[in-house]
Amino acid sequence: MMKPPIAKRIPHPHELHGDVREDDYYWLKEKENPEVIEYLEAENRYYDEVMKPLEQQTEEIYQAMVDRVPETEVDVPVQRGPYFYYSRQDKDKQYPVYARKQAAMRSQLDSTDEEITLDLNELAAGSDYLSVTAQRLTEDQKLLAYLENRDGTDRYTVFVKNLETGELLADRIPDVFIYGSLEWDRSGNYLFYTTVDEQQRPSKLWRHELGSTGDDKLLYEETDDTFSLYISKTLSKRFITVYSGSKTTSEIRLIDADEPLAEPNLVDRRREGIEYDVEDADGDLLIMTNENAQNFQLLRAPIDNPDSRENVVPYDEHKFLQAVYPFKDVLLVAGREHGLTQLWSVKDGELAPLTWDEPIYTVGILGGQSRDANEILLSYESFLTPETTYAIDPESLEKTVIQVAPVSGSYDPSKFVQKQLFATAEDGEKIPVLLVHQKDALADGPAPTLLYAYGSYGSNSDPHFSPYRLPALEIGLVFAVAQVRGGSEMGRNWYENGKMQHKRNTFTDFIAAADYLLNEGISTRDQLAARGGSAGGLLAGAVANMAGDRFKVIVPEVPFVDVVTTMLDTSIPLTTLEWDEWGDPREPDSYFYMKSYSPYDNVEAKDYPHLYITTGLNDPRVGYFEPAKWVARLRDLKTDSNTLVMKTNMGAGHFGESGRLNQLKESAALYSFMFDKIGAKDSVKSS
C-alpha cells in the first residue's frame, strides 16, 4: 500500500482579536499553483489505491443500484393550457428528456403523440458535465428559456429554444444564477433574469428584449452584500416577484407581467428580522410573514394598499406556515407540524389538515400547476412508500392516486419498518430521529447503522423513498436521520436554536442521537457510521473532533470545515451572505464561538475514525481548499492508523458528477468504503 501524500507546511498565521491561528496549509487555496493540483491528484491516486481491494464490492453495489433503475421513469404530466408537460428517463441514459403532449384531458394522453421540448442527453453529448436547472415557457408556449452550465459553478447561461422549429435563438445571457433567476413577461417579448457578482451572489435584476443586441436594462441592484436577489411568478402568473433577502430579513417588489416596461413596485420595506412572501388572489395580496408570529401567519391585503392587512386564519404557534397556494377553487397552505410536512385547506377561516395513513411521511404540492387547475397534484412519499402522485378535487378534496413511482426488482414494503424516535439532548430537548430498516435487522442484536443529518439554514431532513437505498437495507443496514436543531423540522424556533451563537446545539444534538442508537442497542461503536454534506459536512467534521469515538467511520461530503477563515474572506463566494447564519467573525464574540467548533481549527493529536471525504475543484459554495487543508492537518496530527481518504472531482463542483449513472457510481464507492469499516460485508446481490 502506497503512503498517503503529505502536504508541505508554509507558516501563515492569522491574527485577530488578540488571537493567533496557525494555518500552515493556507497555500492550498492557490488554485492556479501547479503544486496544489499535484497535491490534489496525489490524494486522488492514494484514494484509488485504497479503493482497489474494494473494487468488486463497489461494482456489486453499483450493479445492485442500477438494477433498481426502472427501464423508463415518467413523471406525472402536469397540465398547462392545451399541453401536458412531463419528463422521462430511460435506464441507460444519464439525463432526462423533457416532453409534452397536446390533450384536453389526462385520459387522452396515451393516444397522443409526444413532442420533445428538451433532451438533456443530446445537450450533454461531448461534455463531461451538464446541469440544466430552470426551464420557463412563454404564455403561448412557443418559446422555452432554460439555464445551462458545464463546469459545476453557479454561473449559468440562458438559452432560448423555439419549440415550433426546434432551433435555438441567437439570444445568449451569461452569468445568470443557478435558480430563482429567470421569468418571462406575459407577451413573451421580455425575459427577466438575475446575474451574479464576483462573489457569485445574485445581485442584479435585468430585463432583456427578445432578439435585441443592445444593452439589457438594469432594473434593480441589491447593494447590501448580505442579501441575495431571486425572482419567481405568482401562481396566477400575474406578477413577477422580486425577492431580496438575507437569512433574517426580506423585501419584495412586484412586476406586473402585463406591463413589463413598468418599474417594480415595493410591497413592504425591509425591516431587520421581518421576513415575508406574497401571492395574489382575487385582487388581493396574500402575505405570509413572521411579524409578531415566529412560525408565520397568513394575512390578506388589497394589492393597492398592502399595509391594510387582516388575518386569513388565526395564528397558531404550533403550525409552522411555509407557503400558500391560492388555487381558483381552494386555498391550500403548506407547512410543518409534529416534525412532519403538512398540507391544510382553508375552510371557514380555519386550517383543516389533509390526513395520511403512515406515521412519518413527506407531502407537498407539485410545481408548475395552473391556478385554474381542475385537479391539484400532490406528491407523497415516505421511507417505505415510493413517490406517489395524488390528484385532489379542489372542492371536495377527495384524493385519487394518479401514479406510483415504479421500483425495479422485488420490493415488499411489509418487510421493512419505519419509525420516529426521540433522543434527549444535553439540554433536555427531544430530538426526532427517523429510522428505517428491515424488520429482522435487529433480531440478532445491534446492526451496522448509518446516521445522517444536515442541520443548517432551516432546511429539513424529511423521510424520502430511494430505491438506491434498498440494496443497503437488504443486507441489514439501519438508516437513521437525526432532525437536529438548525433545521426547521420542529418549527422556526428549531432553526433559531441551531444557528449563530447556538450552533453547537446542531452538533451536540447529533451526538445525542448517536448515543441514543448506542444505548438502545440499535448499533455499536464498531458498527456506527455518520454522514453529512456541505453544511452537514461541517456537522460531520465537528463531530469527528467532539465525539469521533462514537463512530467507526465518518463521511463528510464537500464539507464546510474552515469556518473562521472562510467567514473572514469576503472575496470567497457567498461569505457575506452567511454572516446571518454563522456570525461575523470580525466581531470578537462570533470569532471565538466559531473557532470553538470549526473542524479545521480544532484538529488534535488524537485518534479519529475512518474518514471518507469528498470535494470538487470547481465548487463555488465550499472551496476545495477547505477539505484539502483539513485532510492535510489531520494527516499530520491524528494518532491512529485508521484510513483517511479524500476524493477530489477535478471537473465538477458542489454537487459532484452530473448524470444519474455517474452519481450512482459515486454513491457505490462511498457505500463500499463505509460497509467495509462497519462490518456490513455480506455481498450485495442484484435484485
N, C-alpha and C positions, 0 to 999 in steps of 0.2 A: 504494500500500500504506500503510495506516494505521500509525502508530508504536506500538510496544508501550507499555503503561502503565508508569509509573514510580511506585513506592510511595514515599510520603513517609518521611522518616527522623526518628525521635524517639530521642535518645540514651537508652540503657538499659544501662549497664554491669553485668556480673555480676562480683563479686569473691569469690574463694575461693582458699585455699591460697597467698595472696600473688600471685595471678594475676588479671588483668582481661580479660574477654572482652566486646568491644563487641557489642551486639545492638540495632541501630537499628530493626529490624523486629519487635521483640517485641510491638508493639501489634497486629499482625495476629492475635494469639491471641484478641482480643476479639470473639467470635462475634456478640454482640448489638450491636456497634457498626456502624451503617449504612455507615460508611466502609469497613469491612472487606468487607462484602458487595458494595459498589460496586466495590472493587478486584478481587475475585474475578470479578465479572461483566464488568469491563473486560478482564481476562485472557481470559475466555471469548469476548468479542467479537473480540479480537485473534486468538485461536485460529481462530474461524470465518473471519476474513478470510484468514489464512494458508492455510487448507484449501480455500478456494474454487477455486483453479486445479486442485485435485486431485479435484474432485467426481466427474468422470467416471471416473477411475481407481478412486476409492473405491467407487463404485457397481458397477463391473465386478468388483472383488474381492469385494464383498458378495454379488453375484449368483452368483459362482463358488462361494462358500462355501455359499450357500443351495441351489445345485444339488447339493451333496454331501449334503444332508439327505435321508434316505430318506423315502418317503411316510409310513411308520409304523415306529417303532422300538419293539420289545417286549423287555423284559428277560426273562431266563430265569426262569420261575416256580420259586419255592422252596417246598417243602412244609413246612407246619406243621400237624400233625394232619390233619383232613379237608380242609383247603384248600391250594391252591397260590397264593402271592402273587407279584405282579409289578407293574411299571409299564410304561406305553406312552405314546408321544408322537407326535402327528401332525405332519407337516411344517409346517403353517400355524399351529401352536399355540405359544405362548410357554412353556407349562409342561406337565409330565407329568400323566397320570392314573394313580392307583393303584387296583388292582383285585385280585380274587381269583376263583378257580373252585373249586367243591367236586368233588373227584375222589379216587378211591382210588389212582390211579397216573397217571404222566405221559402215557401213551398215550391216556388218556381225555379229555384237555383240549380237543382240537379239537371234540368233540361236547358240550361242557359250556357252559352259559350263564355269562356274565360278570356279576359283581357289583362295581360301583364302590364303593370304600371312601373315596376322597378325590380330587376333581377340582380341581386347583390352578387351572385356568383359570376355573372358576366362582368360586373364592375370590378370585381376583385382579380380578374384574370391578369396574370403577370405581376401581381403585387403580393408582398409578404404580409401586408397588414391593410385592413379596411374596416372603417367604422362609419356607419350611416345612422344618424340619430333622427332629427326632426324631419318629417315629411308633411308638407302643407299644400292643400288643394285650393285653387281659386273657387269662387262661388259657383261658376258654371262648370267646374270640374274638368276643364280642358287643359289646365297647366298644373304641374306638380313642381314645387320647390323643395329641395332637400339639402341636408348638410352632410358633407363628406370629409373624412380625414384619413390620411395614410401614414402617419408617423407616431400615433399614440399620444399626441399632445391634446390640449383643449382648444386649439385653433382649427376651426373648420372652414370649409369653403362652400358657399351657396351655389348650387346649380339649378337650372330651371329646365324642365322637360315638357315638350308639347306632347300630350297624351294622344292626340289625334294622329300625329305624324310619326311619333317616336323619336323625334330629333331633339337635341339639346339646343337651347337658345344661346346666343352669344353672351348673355349676362353671366358674369362671374363676380362673386363678392368674397374676398378673403377675410381671415381673422375674425370670423364670427364665433361666438361662444358655443360650447358643446350642446347646451339645452336651454330652453326658455328664451329663445333668441330670434324667432322667425315667425312672421304672420303676414297675411295678405289683407288688403282692404277689400271691400265688397265688390268693387268693379273689376278686380284682378289686374289693374294697371299699376299698382304700387305695392312694393314689398317693404315691410318694416323689419329692422334687424338690429341686434346689438353686437358691438365689437369689443374686443379685449384690449387692455393696455399692455405695457411692457411686463407687468406682473401677472398677466393673463387674467386680470379682473374684468368682468363685463361691466363697462362703464359708460358707453356712448350709444345713444339711440339714433338711428338713421332712417331716412325714407329714400327708397330707390324707385325711380320711374322705369318701368319695364322698357327695355330697348334703348334707354338713354346711355350715352357715353360720357356725359359730363359728370361733374362732381355731385355726389348724393347730398341730400340736405340733412345736416345735423340738427336734430330736434331737441335733444336733451343730453346733458353730460352730468354724470354723478361725480362730483369732485371730492366727496368725503371718501377717503381710501379705506374706510371700514365698512362701506356699503357696496352692494352689487346691484346690477340692473337686469331685470328679466321682463319679458313680455309674454302675454297669453291672450286668448279670446274668452269672453264670457260664453256661457252655454248657448245663449241666444244668437251669438255671433255679432251682436250689435256693437259691442265695444272691444277695443284692444286695450287691455290693462297694462300699464307701465308701472311695474313694481320695483321700487327701490328699497332695499332693506339691509340691515345688519342682523346679527344674531339676536338683537333685543328690540329693534325699532323698525317700523316700516312706514312707507309713504307711497301713495298710489295716485297716478294720473290716468285719465281715460281719453282715448281717441275714438271718436265716432267713426266706425268703419265705413259709413256712407259719406263722410266728409274727410277724406284722407289728407287734405291740404290744411285743415284746421290745426291749431296748436293743441297739445294735450291739456286737459283740464284737471286741476288738482282736486282730489276728493277731500283729503284732510291732511294738514301739515304734519310733519314728523314731530313727535314728542318722545323723549327718551323713555324707553321701557314700554311704549304702547305699540302693539302690533295689530294689524287688521288686514282683511282681504275683502273683496267685493264681488258680487254677482248682480245681475239685473233681472227683474221680473215684473211684468205688467206696469211699466212706467216707474217703478221704484228701484232703489238700490237695496240689496241685502248685504249687510255689513256684519262680518264675523270679527269680533275684537276681544282683546284681553283687558280692555279698560274697565276697571272695577270688577274684573272677573278673570281670575288666574287661569281657569280652564275654558275660557272664551264663552261669549254669549252672542246670540243672533238677534240683530236689530234690523228694522226696516226704516227707510227714509226716502223722501221724494228725490228724484235724480237732480232736480234743480235746487234742492235745499238739503244737502246731505247732513247738515247739523241737526235737523229736526228728526229725532230718532225715537222709535218705540220698540219694545220687545216683541219679537215674533213668538217666542216661548219663554217661560220663566227660566232664570239662570239656575242651574243645578251643579253644584261644585263636584258632584260625583261623576258627572259626564264631561269628558274632555272632547269638545267640539273641534273638528279639524277641516271640514269642507261642507259646502252647501250646494245642492243640485236642484235648481228650480225648473223642473220639467213642466210642461204645459198643464198636465192634469194632476200632478202630485209634487210636493216639496219634500225632498229627501235630504237628510243630514248624515254625514259620516263622522265617526269619532271613535272613542275608546271608553270602555267601562269594564271593571273587574279584570284589567290586564289584557283584554281582548279587543279586537276591532269590532265595531258595531255600526249598524245602519238603522236609522229611525225615519219614520214618516211623520210629518207634522199634521196632527188631527186635533181640531178644536182647541188650538193654542197649546197643545202638549206634544211631547215626543213619544211616539209609540214604536217600540223596538220590533224589528223583524227577528224572528226566532229561528234557532238552528238546533239540530239534534245532538251534535258532538260536544264534548266538554271543552275542547280547545279547537280553534279554527281561525281562519283569516277570510274576511269578506270585504268586497269593495265594488265600486261601480266602474264598468268598463269605460275607457275614454273614447272620444271621437263620436259620441252619440248625438243625435239631434234633439233639441229641446222639444220638438213636436212628436217624438217617437211614440208609436202605438204599443211598443213593448220596450221595457227598460232592461238592459242586460247587466247582470251581476256576476262577479267572479267569486267562487267559493272554493276553499281547499283546506286541508289540514295535513298533519304528518302522514295520515293514512288515506285520505281521500284525494285522488288526483284532481287537478283543476277542473271544476265543474261550472259551466255557464248556465245560469238561470235566466229566463225571461219572466219578468213580473208584469202583471197588468197594472197600468198606472192608477186605475180607480179601485179595483178590488184588492190589489197587491197579492193576488194569487200567483204562486211560483210554479213555473214549468221548466223542467230540465231540457235544455237545448243540446248540450254536448258535454260529454265527459272525456277529458284528455286521454288518449289511448296509452296503455302501458304494454310495451312489447315483452313477451315472455310470460311465464306464470307469475301471478301475483294474487295472493289471498289476504286481504286486509285483516281477516279474523285471526291470522297467525301472529299479529303484532299488537302492541298496546301503546297508547299514548296517554300522558297524564300531566297535570300541573301540580307541582310540589312547591314547598316554600322552605327556603333556608333562612336562618336567623343571622343577620349581620351583626357586626361587633357593637353597633349602637342600638340593637334590638329591632331594627326594621326587618320586615319579612320580604325576602327576595324571591320572586317567582322563578322556578326552574322547570322548564318543559323537557319531558323525556319521551323518547320513542325507542322501542326495541322489540325483538321477538319475544313472544310470551314466555318461552323457556330459556331466555338468555341468562337469567339469574338463578336457574334451577340448581346449579351446582356451586353456587356462591358468587362472589364478585366477578365482574366481567370487564374486558377491555372497554374503555369508555373515552369518548371524545367530548370535551366541554368547550362550547363556543360562546362568544359574546362580542358585542360591539360597544355600546355604551357611550355614545357621544352625539352631539348636535340634536338631541331629541329624537334621533332615528330609532326605529323599533325593530326588534328581532322577533318576528311572528312565526307561527308554525306553517311551513310550506311543504308541499309534496315535491320530492325529487326522485324520479326513477333511478337516477345515478347513485343515490344513497342506498338503494336496495341491496346491491352486492355486499356492502359493508355490514348492513343489518343482518343479512342472511348468514354471515359467519359468526354472528354473536356480538357485534359491536353495539354498545349502548350509546345513543346520540343524545346529548343534553345541550340545552340552550339556557344560559343564565340571563334573565332580563334585569340587568344591573342598572343602577342609577346612572344617569347621563343619557339614557333613552327616555321615551315618554310613555312606556308601557302602562304605568300606573297613574298617568296624568302629568300635567305640566310641572307639578312640584317634583316629580321623579327626575325630570331633566334639570331643574334648577339646583337640586341637591347632588348633582353629579358633574358640575362644571365649575370653572373658576376656582375659588378657594375651597370648594367641596369636592374637587376632582378625585381625591384619594378614595372617596366612597366607591367610585367605579371599581377600583382595584380590590379593595377590601370586600366588597360585595361578591366579586368573582371568587376570591379566596374562600369566603364563607360558603359559596355554592360548592366549591371543590371539597371543603371539609365535610359538608353535608353528604356528598356522594361517598366519601370515605367512611364516615361514621355510621352511615346507614347500611354499609356492606354492599353497596352497589359497585364499587370499584376499590382498587388498592393503589398505593403509590407507584407500584411497578406496572400498573395497567392503565393509568390515567394520563390522557393527553389533553393539551389546551391548544386552541386555535383562535386567531383573530387577525383581521386585516385592516390596513390603513390606521385610522384612529383605534380600531380594535387591535392593531399591531402594537400600538402604544400600550394598551392594556396587557397584551401578552408579554411585552418587554418589561413592563413594570412588575408584573407578577413573577417573571423569571428572577428578578432581583429580590423581591419581597418574600416570595414563598415558592421558590423553584423546587424545594424539596418535596412538594406535594405531587410533582408531576414527573413522569418518566421522559416525556418529550413535549416540547412546546413548538408551535408552528406560527411564527409571526410573518404575515404576508404584507409586502410593501409597507413596513412598519414605520410609523412616525415616532422616532426614538431619540432624536436630539432636540428636545423641546425648547430649551432656553436659547441655544444658538440660532435656531430657525426663527423663533419668535422675536429675536433682536435684529434679524436681517430683512429689512424692508425691500431688498432687491429680489427676494425669493417670491415666486408666485404665491398668492393667497395669504401671505403673512399678516398683513394689516387686517384682513377680513377675519382673522382668527382671534384677535385680541379679546373679543367679547365671549369667546368660548373658553380660552385658557388663561387669559390675563395678559397684561402688558408688562413684560419683564423690565422695562425702563423704570418701573416703579418697584421700590425695594421689596415690599410685601409679596408682590406677584413673583418677582425674581426668585426669592428664596423658597417660596412654596413650590414653584415649578421645578426648581433644582432638586427639591427633596424627593421627587418621583421620576424625573427624567431618566429613562433607562441608560442612556449613554453616560450620563454624569454619575451614575450610581453603580457601575460595574465594580465588583470587588474581587479580591483574591480568595475565591471560594469555589465550591462545586456548583455546577449548573447542570440542568437536564440536557438531554439531546436537543439540538436546535436545528430546525429546517427553516431557512429564511429566504424570502424572495424579494426581488426588486426589478425595476425596469429603467433602462438607461435614459429613456425619454419621458420619464414620469414628471409631470408638472406639479403634481399635488404633494407627493413626498419624494424629494430628491433622492436619487440612487445613493448619494453620498452618506445619507443618514444611516441606513443599514450597513453600508460598507465600513464606515467609521466604527460603528458598534461592533461589528464582527471582528475588526482588527483589534479593538481593545479587549474583547472577550478572549481572543486567541492569546493575547499577551498575559492576561491576569487569571483566567479560570484555572482551577487546580485539579480538575477531573480529567478523565480520559474519554469522556462522552463525545459523541460525534457532533460537530458543528459544520454545517454547510450553508453556502449562500449561492443561490441561482439568480444570475442577472440576465434578464431578457434584453439582448443588445439591440433589438429593433422594435420595441414596444414601450408602452407607458404604464399608467397606474392600473389598468385593467387586464394586463397580461396579453396573451395571444388573442388574436381575433380568429373567428371561425370555430364552430362547435367542436369538431373533431380535435382540433389543436388544443382547445380548452380542456377536453376530456383527457388528453394525454398529460397535460399539466396536473390535473387532479389525480390521475392514476399514480404518477410519480410521488406526489405528496402522500397519498394513502399508503403506498408501498413502504415508504420510509417509516411512517408512523406505525403501521401494522407490525413491522419488523421489531420495533422497540417495545411495543406494549403487549406483545405476545399473541396478537391476532394472526397466527401463522397458518391457519388452515387455508388450503388453496382455494382461491376464489374461482368458482366454476361459472362458465357461461350458462345462462338460463335457457 
